[in-house]
Amino acid sequence: MDPITLLTVVVLAVFVGFEVVSKVTSKLHTPLMSGANAIHGIILVGAIIVAGQAGDPWLLTIALIAVILATANLVGGFVVTDRMLEMFGGRKPARPAAGAGEDGK
């Protein structure tokens, strides 16, 4: 693929991604994050494939940067999703004070 075409695809993907994410309300953010994580997994696989087929050193550098960013995005998405799901869990029971017996004395 021509380097100019690849750069055009990257710029358009960044623009479209920013526009789509900025329009999502906060109530829908958590449910959509799980679906986005699957998409980021596909992006990571694509970045690895591009890095494996890169012939030019600068193209390999850009592809490896894409792999690093896609990995960070994927891992960060799962971390955020996990933290958001913890918020929906029930409250944990309070532990008894240290040294207190069964009757609380």
C-alpha positions, -999 to 999 in steps of 0.1 A, spaced: 0 0 0 12 35 -8 25 54 23 3 84 14 -28 61 14 -18 47 48 -14 81 62 -47 92 48 -64 62 64 -48 69 98 -59 106 97 -94 97 87 -97 70 114 -85 94 141 -110 121 130 -140 97 127 -131 80 160 -129 113 178 -162 124 164 -180 92 173 -166 90 209 -173 127 216 -210 123 208 -216 94 232 -234 103 264 -219 93 297 -248 69 304 -240 49 273 -202 49 277 -199 19 299 -220 -5 279 -203 6 247 -169 1 261 -172 -37 260 -180 -36 223 -152 -11 217 -127 -35 234 -135 -62 208 -129 -37 180 -96 -26 195 -86 -63 196 -92 -64 158 -72 -32 154 -43 -47 173 -43 -78 151 -43 -56 120 -14 -35 133 6 -67 140 -1 -79 104 10 -45 90 41 -46 112 50 -81 99 47 -71 63 65 -37 65 95 -34 42 106 2 48 122 10 82 100 41 87 69 21 79 80 -6 104 85 21 130 50 35 124 35 0 125 52 -8 158 40 25 173 5 15 161 9 -19 179 20 -2 211 -9 23 210 -35 -4 201 -22 -25 230 -24 4 254 -59 12 242 -71 -24 245 -57 -29 280 -69 6 292 -104 -2 279 -105 -34 299 -93 -17 330 -119 11 327 -146 -14 320 -136 -35 351 -136 -4 373 -170 7 360 -185 -27 366 -172 -27 402 -193 4 407 -225 -16 400 -216 -43 425 -232 -44 459 -216 -28 489 -192 -51 508 -202 -58 544 -181 -39 570 -155 -60 588 -156 -62 626 -131 -41 645 -97 -57 652 -95 -76 685 -133 -75 690 -149 -108 700 -182 -122 687 -202 -100 710 -183 -68 700 -166 -63 734 
